[in-house]
Every structure is written in structure tokens, then in C-alpha cells.
């Protein structure tokens, strides 16, 4: 049986004061990454690095097929 391919991952550390600010930082990073590279990102993992700091791992996903 063939092994499942490992997803391509992108790590990013964020510093934030509130959950709302973190959500905005993540959304901004995802849209800027897609605009720069053409790759869409989905959240894969989230690890706390202490108060107000977090490391988010994203996986590269395929863009949905465009409708006609």
C-alpha cells in the first residue's frame, strides 16, 4: 500500500493582545501569502509560545475549482 504524501507546511509566529487581534493577523497573513505565492493555506496546528505569543502551522491546500 502506498504511503500518504505529507502536506507542505508553513510555520508563522504571531504576537497578539487579544483573540480578535490574532484572528485578524492570521487572516491577513493567509491573504498576503496567497497573493504573493498563489498558494491557499489552511490552519494545521496551533502551539502556545507563552503569554500573547503563538506559533501557527498552516498546510498548503489546493484552491477549489472555479465555477463556470
Protein Blocks (a to p, Z undefined) as FASTA:
>chain_A
ZZdddddddddddddfbfklmmmmmmmmmmmmmmmnopacddfbdcdebehiacdddddd
ddddddZZ
